[in-house]
Amino acid sequence: MRDVLLWPEPVEAAGTMGRPQARGRFGEYGGRYAPESLVEACREVDEAFREAWADPGFRGALARLLAVHAGRPTPLTPARRLSEALGVQLYLKREDLTHTGSHKINNVLGQALLATRMGRRRLIAETGAGQHGVATATAAALLGLEATVFMGERDIERQALNVFRMRMLGAEVIPVTTGSRTLKDATSEAMRHWVGATGDSHYCVGSVVGPDPYPWMVREFQRVIGDEARVQCAAELRTGVPDHVVACVGGGSNAAGTFAGFADTPARLVGVEAEGGAGAARGRLGVLHGCRSLFLQDDDGQITQAHSIAAGLDYPGVGPEHAHLRDLGRARYVTVTDDEAVGAAVRLARTEGIVPALESAHALAWVIRATGGGELPAGSTVLMTLSGRGDKDVSTLKELL
Ligand SMILES: *Cc1c(COP(=O)(O)O)cnc(C)c1O
């Protein structure tokens, strides 16, 4: 594995959530650490994405897909009763109301459309709990592509319903039997498989991780969250821009997309990680799945297993741009326990009539704690991205409540 210098792009300002610097870097993070054949495949994706993103035809086609198929724009909902109890003004960006029930659809529709433009006929994806796999299978069916989804054997046992959903949507689900038989191994296997299939397949990465251009490209496909919210806040809030912008962080895609809409404002950006998956808050510099970033590691530098009640936060690292935003002090990263997240989920259900995904409940748990602890002063305005709906988590919650 080595980092090959194939970046033609001039250096741009970093830290403003613009394009990455030369060689796909966000500060000292990012890059393209991949075998030769994948470096070439990444270069092709990079070139195709740059062209497509500058093409109003592509932008228009994607905007239409997001509108007529995914249900965008999603509403900005004032959480009235909860706000009153907390003494702040909390607004929820409702990604839970998109088709398939989370923000993941924004990214997969973008990548599926790009794959079509590149003449690819198949999408390859990795999945942990199955959320990204289901979204990929959905986008593939919609655009007439095939989908091959790699999933750890243990996750297949734990997430039978999503496995069925993917197969129902026509995707092939391939069990991964190596290592811990979970997401990390499924990702390695998907990348290995792509090596032999770059000619006809696009690798659809599920978060702002992986080799350049994925962290940047996925953030741009998720930027729609932040861009919409920016306009909605301008119309809804007296101050125009919220004091705080909060989102949960697994790999970091819903947070990056949200932050991108507010990077040039005075809003304070807060990423909330699971206590057991705190790549940004507690990770160390390393290289995994094609990029340099912060990962949970043991003393020998081995990447360790993440643990969270929220499957989407169960990734041992964080996207390179978040690592950079942390270093710059532009965003801060905090952690929340499983118990706090479950408590927050129940509270949102009972005050606002919304059952959130356990991932999103982490973001809310921090808001609740921060209002009590004075980090969020009375009267603050808070925008929080509600990344997904809780239907997938009801059996987990049922065991606990
Ligand atoms: C996958 C997922 C996440 C975590 O992924 P990010 O890339 O960090 O956004 C968060 N919330 C939901 C509902 C998810 O499905």
The ligand as an SDF file (V2000), in Angstrom:
LIG
                    3D

 15 15  0  0  0  0  0  0  0  0999 V2000
  -25.2560    5.3830    9.2020 C   0  0  0  0  0  0  0  0  0  0  0  0
  -25.9730    6.3060   10.0930 C   0  0  0  0  0  0  0  0  0  0  0  0
  -25.2900    7.2800   10.8510 C   0  0  0  0  0  0  0  0  0  0  0  0
  -23.7940    7.4030   10.9020 C   0  0  0  0  0  0  0  0  0  0  0  0
  -23.1890    7.7010    9.6870 O   0  0  0  0  0  0  0  0  0  0  0  0
  -22.4840    9.1070    9.3760 P   0  0  0  0  0  0  0  0  0  0  0  0
  -21.6900    8.8310    8.1720 O   0  0  0  0  0  0  0  0  0  0  0  0
  -21.6540    9.4750   10.5530 O   0  0  0  0  0  0  0  0  0  0  0  0
  -23.5700   10.0860    9.1460 O   0  0  0  0  0  0  0  0  0  0  0  0
  -26.0410    8.1600   11.6150 C   0  0  0  0  0  0  0  0  0  0  0  0
  -27.3820    8.0820   11.6610 N   0  0  0  0  0  0  0  0  0  0  0  0
  -28.0780    7.1630   10.9530 C   0  0  0  0  0  0  0  0  0  0  0  0
  -29.5490    7.1460   11.0570 C   0  0  0  0  0  0  0  0  0  0  0  0
  -27.4000    6.2340   10.1480 C   0  0  0  0  0  0  0  0  0  0  0  0
  -28.0900    5.3260    9.4610 O   0  0  0  0  0  0  0  0  0  0  0  0
  1  2  1  0
  2  3  1  0
  2 14  2  0
  3  4  1  0
  3 10  2  0
  4  5  1  0
  5  6  1  0
  6  7  2  0
  6  8  1  0
  6  9  1  0
 10 11  1  0
 11 12  2  0
 12 13  1  0
 12 14  1  0
 14 15  1  0
M  END
$$$$
